[in-house]
Amino acid sequence: MGTYFQVQDDYLDCYGDPEFIGKIGTDIEDYKCSWLVVQALERADESQKSILFENYGKKDPACVAKVKDLYKELNLEAVFHEYESESYKKLIADIEAQPSVAVQKVLKSFLHKIYMRQK
């Protein structure tokens, strides 16, 4: 569940509305090893990787825009939503495998607080 939460955080850093989430995402500018950049590196061809290497980790808004354009080209929003759906299914299955109904209730309560969160 912690991994899922962190992946969401990385996604929201890039795609979340700063006014709604309460912060301006800076993972791209700060050269963070976020889930999105890892996904981009796994999916990009050599030309796309070149764009990423030339622009990632720079505070220039034009460079950030190029990285975000590449994310869009690689359809990383859809990749995230698929990850989110599959993670939820797996987490529910893992939770329901717990022998204690009380533990299941607590874990499901936590999961439902974070599933598809927007901030």
C-alpha positions in Angstrom: 0.0 0.0 0.0 2.9 2.3 0.7 4.3 1.8 -2.8 0.9 2.5 -4.3 0.7 5.7 -2.2 4.1 6.9 -3.4 3.3 6.2 -7.0 0.2 8.3 -6.6 2.2 11.1 -5.0 4.6 11.1 -8.0 1.6 11.2 -10.4 -0.1 14.0 -8.5 3.2 15.9 -8.4 3.1 16.1 -12.2 -0.7 16.0 -13.0 -2.4 17.4 -9.8 -3.9 20.8 -9.7 -1.6 22.9 -7.5 -4.5 24.9 -6.1 -6.3 21.7 -5.1 -3.3 19.6 -3.8 -1.7 22.6 -2.0 1.7 22.4 -3.6 3.4 23.0 -6.9 5.0 19.8 -8.2 8.7 20.0 -8.8 9.8 16.4 -9.2 10.9 17.1 -12.8 12.9 20.2 -11.9 14.4 18.6 -8.8 15.7 15.6 -10.9 13.7 13.2 -8.7 13.7 9.5 -9.5 9.9 9.5 -9.7 7.7 6.6 -10.9 6.8 8.7 -14.0 10.4 9.2 -15.2 11.1 5.5 -14.6 8.1 4.6 -16.7 9.2 7.0 -19.4 12.7 5.5 -19.5 11.2 2.0 -19.8 9.0 3.0 -22.7 11.0 5.6 -24.6 12.9 5.0 -27.8 16.4 6.5 -28.2 15.1 9.8 -29.6 12.6 10.2 -26.7 15.3 9.3 -24.1 17.5 12.0 -25.6 14.7 14.6 -25.0 14.3 13.3 -21.5 18.1 13.5 -20.7 18.4 17.0 -22.2 15.4 18.4 -20.2 14.9 16.5 -17.0 16.2 18.1 -13.9 16.3 21.7 -15.2 14.3 24.5 -13.6 13.5 26.0 -17.0 9.8 25.9 -17.6 10.4 25.1 -21.3 12.4 22.0 -20.3 9.6 21.0 -17.9 7.1 21.4 -20.7 9.1 19.1 -23.0 9.3 16.4 -20.3 5.5 16.7 -19.8 4.9 16.6 -23.5 7.0 13.4 -23.6 5.0 11.9 -20.8 1.9 12.7 -22.8 3.4 11.1 -25.9 4.1 8.0 -23.9 0.6 8.0 -22.5 1.8 7.9 -18.9 -1.5 9.1 -17.5 -3.2 5.9 -18.9 -0.3 3.8 -17.7 -0.8 5.3 -14.2 -4.6 4.6 -14.2 -3.9 1.0 -15.3 -1.4 0.7 -12.5 -3.8 2.1 -10.0 -6.6 -0.3 -11.0 -4.3 -3.3 -10.9 -2.8 -2.2 -7.6 -6.3 -1.8 -6.0 -7.3 -5.3 -7.1 -4.1 -6.9 -5.8 -4.3 -5.0 -2.5 -8.0 -6.0 -2.0 -7.0 -9.6 -2.6 -4.1 -9.4 -0.2 -6.2 -7.8 2.4 -9.0 -10.4 2.1 -6.4 -13.1 2.5 -5.8 -11.8 6.0 -7.3 -14.2 8.6 -8.5 -11.4 10.9 -11.7 -9.6 9.8 -10.8 -6.7 12.1 -7.4 -6.3 10.3 -9.2 -6.5 7.0 -11.5 -3.7 8.0 -8.6 -1.5 9.1 -6.6 -2.1 6.0 -9.6 -1.6 3.7 -10.4 1.7 5.5 -6.8 2.9 4.8 -7.0 1.8 1.2 -10.3 3.5 0.6 -8.9 6.7 2.0 -6.1 6.8 -0.6 -7.6 5.0 -3.6 -8.1 7.5 -6.5 -7.1 10.4 -4.2 -6.7 13.8 -5.8 -4.4 15.4 -3.3 
